[in-house]
Amino acid sequence: MTTAATRAQHPEFEIVDDHTVWRRLTIRPGMCGHNSLFVGQVGDWTWETVSTLCGTNVFAARDASGAPTYLAFYYFHIRGNPAFHHGALTFGDRIEVTSSSFDYGSESVLTLHRISRTPGHRAAIDPVEFFEDQRPDCLYVQNFNRWVTRSDAKSNLGLVKSSPPDFRHGHLPTLPAKHSPRLTYKQARTAHTFHDVTSPDYRQAGTASFDYGIDITRDINGVGLIYFASYFSIVDKAVLTLWRELGRSDESFLNRAVLDHKLCYLGNANLDSILRVSVQAFRSVADPGHEVFNVVATDRGTGKAIAVSTIHLTSEVPQ
């Protein structure tokens, strides 16, 4: 017999308009925690959204030559607040997720997600809401994805652009130029940070670095590439490393509230790659509880940066 309680656990899905879908679902153990599970779930929502709206099966896409092509994550941006950040989600939470996709040509697509623990947020996401007027009871995520395929079947390096011929995008709206992520991630590519390290509003609070070997039991996805969500775990490991070096407790790390997290993917890595991971912390002069952590992961074999991440967070640590 199906009870009201079990029915409430089943996800609901609806197409709102030609560029927006809506979900209602229950947070399960595999979707939350102090790790990359939530990020991986958002990535699945992005692929599901694009599959629904753009006429191609993202999960099994192939380019014109018949080779597998992947809607890879190039830029990931999470926006929260002290009351509702992704670390605050737990088992049994009922959430609504509205996802709107935007046109960036035949080789890319941008998707905005609004996540709410209160009902009534079904309408498409206005870019102004995401970038300028966030609702306090909502968590927001921006994904910018590019279609890529391997240039060498035996390597994860040198991925090249390659979109499936049935990918429809012309019906999607476009973002205003001022909200394009390209200006933002260009800074990450060139400066290896999203933060103005010369700003007098922040002072450096510490640095750390370590080598990280790709963990083939955790970091590899089903097609042999480094799983995009694993980069978030590597970033968190870097922040925790410096956190401990600053004499802070693990409990205070778990209690931090991530207000803004940007990550730009500059490349992939091979299974035997060793990454050099460096992290810097900056503390707000006006509000010592507000800190910025910048993390860069570089492939030691090639010398190229493959990921840049900047995190704004608040915590109750000794100042």
C-alpha positions in Angstrom: 0.0 0.0 0.0 1.3 3.5 -0.9 0.8 5.9 2.0 0.8 9.7 1.9 4.2 9.7 3.6 5.8 7.5 0.9 4.1 9.5 -1.9 5.6 12.7 -0.5 9.1 11.2 -1.0 8.6 10.7 -4.7 10.1 13.5 -6.9 7.8 15.6 -9.0 8.8 17.1 -12.3 7.2 19.7 -14.6 8.1 21.7 -17.7 7.2 25.4 -16.9 8.0 26.9 -20.3 10.4 26.5 -23.2 13.5 27.2 -21.0 12.5 26.2 -17.5 11.7 23.1 -15.5 10.5 22.6 -11.9 11.0 19.8 -9.4 9.8 19.0 -5.9 11.7 16.4 -4.1 13.0 15.1 -0.8 16.7 15.5 0.2 18.1 12.0 0.6 21.4 10.8 2.1 23.1 10.7 -1.3 22.3 14.4 -1.9 23.8 16.2 1.1 26.5 16.4 3.7 29.9 18.0 4.1 31.2 16.7 0.8 30.5 17.0 -2.9 27.2 15.0 -3.0 25.0 18.1 -3.3 27.2 19.5 -6.1 26.9 16.2 -8.0 23.2 16.3 -7.6 23.0 19.8 -9.0 25.1 18.6 -12.0 22.6 15.9 -12.6 19.8 18.5 -12.5 21.6 20.5 -15.2 22.0 17.5 -17.5 18.4 16.6 -16.9 17.2 20.2 -17.6 19.2 20.5 -20.9 18.0 17.0 -22.0 14.4 18.1 -21.4 14.6 21.5 -23.1 17.1 21.1 -25.9 16.1 17.9 -27.8 19.2 15.8 -27.1 19.9 13.1 -24.5 22.8 14.6 -22.7 23.5 11.4 -20.8 24.2 9.5 -24.1 25.1 12.3 -26.5 27.3 11.8 -29.6 28.8 14.2 -32.1 28.4 14.2 -35.8 31.2 11.6 -36.1 29.5 9.3 -33.7 32.0 9.8 -30.9 30.7 10.4 -27.3 30.5 14.0 -26.4 30.0 15.3 -22.9 28.3 18.5 -21.5 31.3 19.3 -19.4 31.2 21.8 -16.5 33.4 24.8 -17.2 32.1 27.3 -14.5 30.2 26.5 -11.3 28.9 29.3 -9.1 26.9 28.7 -5.8 25.3 31.6 -4.0 23.9 31.1 -0.4 23.4 33.1 2.7 24.0 32.5 6.4 20.5 31.0 6.9 20.4 28.9 3.8 23.6 27.5 2.3 24.3 24.1 0.8 25.8 22.8 4.0 22.4 23.4 5.7 20.5 20.8 3.8 19.8 17.5 5.6 17.8 14.3 5.3 14.1 14.7 4.7 14.2 18.4 3.7 11.5 19.0 1.1 12.8 21.4 -1.6 11.6 22.9 -4.8 14.1 23.4 -7.6 13.5 25.7 -10.6 16.0 25.4 -13.4 16.2 27.8 -16.4 18.6 27.4 -19.3 20.0 30.2 -21.5 21.4 30.2 -25.0 25.2 30.4 -25.5 25.4 29.1 -29.1 25.8 25.6 -30.4 28.8 24.6 -28.2 27.7 25.9 -24.7 24.7 26.4 -22.5 24.1 28.2 -19.1 21.7 27.0 -16.5 20.5 28.8 -13.4 19.0 26.8 -10.5 16.8 28.2 -7.7 16.5 25.9 -4.7 13.9 26.7 -2.0 12.7 25.0 1.2 9.4 26.9 1.0 6.8 26.4 -1.8 5.8 28.9 -4.4 8.9 29.4 -6.4 7.9 27.8 -9.7 8.3 30.7 -12.1 11.3 30.9 -14.4 14.4 32.5 -13.0 15.0 36.1 -13.9 18.7 36.7 -14.2 18.3 39.9 -12.1 17.1 37.7 -9.3 20.3 35.5 -9.4 22.8 38.3 -9.9 21.3 41.2 -8.0 18.2 40.3 -5.9 18.5 36.9 -4.3 15.6 35.8 -2.2 16.7 35.1 1.4 14.9 31.8 1.6 16.6 30.4 -1.6 19.9 28.9 -2.6 21.2 29.6 -6.2 23.5 27.8 -8.5 24.9 28.8 -11.9 26.4 26.2 -14.3 28.1 27.1 -17.6 28.7 24.0 -19.6 30.6 23.2 -22.9 30.3 20.3 -25.2 33.6 18.4 -25.3 35.0 15.2 -26.6 38.4 13.5 -26.3 41.0 14.3 -29.0 42.9 11.1 -27.9 40.8 8.1 -26.8 43.6 7.2 -24.3 44.0 10.5 -22.6 41.9 13.0 -20.6 44.1 15.9 -21.8 43.4 18.0 -24.8 39.6 17.8 -24.7 38.1 19.6 -27.8 34.8 21.2 -28.5 32.2 19.0 -30.1 28.5 19.3 -29.8 25.8 16.8 -30.8 23.9 17.7 -34.1 20.5 17.4 -32.4 21.3 20.0 -29.7 18.6 22.7 -30.0 19.4 26.1 -28.4 17.9 28.9 -30.5 14.6 28.9 -28.5 16.4 29.7 -25.3 16.7 33.3 -24.0 20.0 35.0 -23.8 21.5 36.6 -20.7 22.2 40.4 -20.6 25.8 41.0 -21.5 26.5 42.4 -18.0 25.6 39.0 -16.5 27.7 36.9 -18.9 30.0 34.5 -16.9 32.7 35.0 -19.5 34.1 38.1 -18.0 34.2 36.4 -14.6 35.9 33.2 -15.6 38.3 35.1 -17.8 39.8 36.6 -14.6 40.2 33.1 -13.2 42.0 31.9 -16.3 44.4 34.7 -16.3 44.9 35.6 -12.6 44.1 32.2 -11.1 41.7 33.8 -8.7 38.2 35.4 -8.6 39.3 37.6 -5.8 41.1 41.0 -6.0 44.2 40.1 -3.9 45.3 43.7 -3.9 42.1 44.9 -2.2 42.8 46.9 1.0 39.5 45.5 2.3 41.2 42.2 3.0 44.4 41.1 4.5 46.1 37.7 4.0 45.5 35.3 6.8 47.6 32.3 5.7 48.8 29.9 2.9 49.2 26.2 2.5 50.0 23.7 -0.3 50.2 20.0 -0.8 50.4 17.3 -3.5 47.2 15.4 -4.4 47.2 12.1 -6.3 44.0 11.4 -8.3 42.1 8.9 -6.3 40.8 6.3 -8.8 38.4 4.9 -6.2 36.6 8.2 -5.9 37.5 10.8 -8.5 36.8 9.0 -11.8 33.4 9.2 -13.4 31.7 6.5 -15.6 33.6 7.6 -18.7 37.0 7.7 -17.2 37.3 11.5 -16.8 37.9 13.3 -13.5 34.4 13.7 -12.0 33.5 17.4 -11.9 32.2 17.2 -8.3 35.5 15.7 -7.1 37.1 19.1 -7.7 34.9 20.5 -4.9 36.2 17.8 -2.6 39.8 18.7 -3.5 39.0 22.4 -2.8 37.4 21.5 0.5 40.5 19.4 1.4 42.7 22.5 0.7 40.6 24.8 2.8 40.5 22.3 5.7 44.3 21.9 5.4 44.8 25.6 5.9 42.0 25.8 8.5 43.9 23.3 10.7 47.2 25.0 10.2 45.6 28.2 11.5 44.7 26.3 14.7 41.0 25.9 14.1 38.8 23.0 15.0 37.2 20.6 12.7 33.9 21.5 14.3 34.2 25.1 13.3 35.0 24.0 9.7 31.8 22.0 9.6 29.9 24.9 11.0 31.1 27.4 8.4 28.5 29.0 6.1 29.6 29.2 2.4 28.1 32.4 1.0 29.7 32.3 -2.5 31.6 29.6 -4.2 33.1 29.9 -7.7 35.0 27.2 -9.5 36.4 27.3 -13.0 37.5 24.1 -14.7 40.5 24.8 -16.9 41.2 21.2 -17.9 41.0 17.6 -17.0 43.7 15.2 -15.7 44.9 11.7 -16.4 44.3 8.9 -13.9 47.9 9.0 -12.7 48.2 12.7 -12.5 49.6 14.4 -9.4 48.1 17.8 -8.6 49.8 20.6 -6.7 47.1 22.3 -4.7 47.7 25.7 -3.2 45.4 27.7 -1.0 45.4 31.3 0.3 43.1 32.8 2.9 42.1 36.5 3.2 40.2 38.0 6.1 37.9 41.0 5.8 39.2 44.0 7.7 35.7 45.3 8.4 34.2 41.9 9.4 36.9 39.4 10.6 34.3 36.6 10.5 34.1 37.0 6.7 37.0 35.2 4.9 38.0 34.4 1.3 39.8 31.2 0.4 41.4 30.9 -3.0 42.5 27.5 -4.3 44.4 26.6 -7.4 45.1 23.0 -8.6 47.9 22.6 -11.1 48.9 19.4 -12.9 52.5 18.8 -12.0 53.1 16.8 -15.2 52.1 19.6 -17.5 52.5 22.6 -15.3 49.0 23.8 -16.3 46.4 25.0 -13.8 43.3 22.8 -14.2 41.0 24.4 -11.6 40.6 27.7 -9.9 38.2 28.3 -7.0 37.3 31.2 -4.7 35.1 30.8 -1.7 33.5 33.5 0.5 32.4 32.2 3.9 31.6 33.2 7.4 32.5 31.3 10.6 32.7 31.6 14.3 36.4 31.0 14.7 38.8 32.9 17.1 39.9 36.1 15.4 
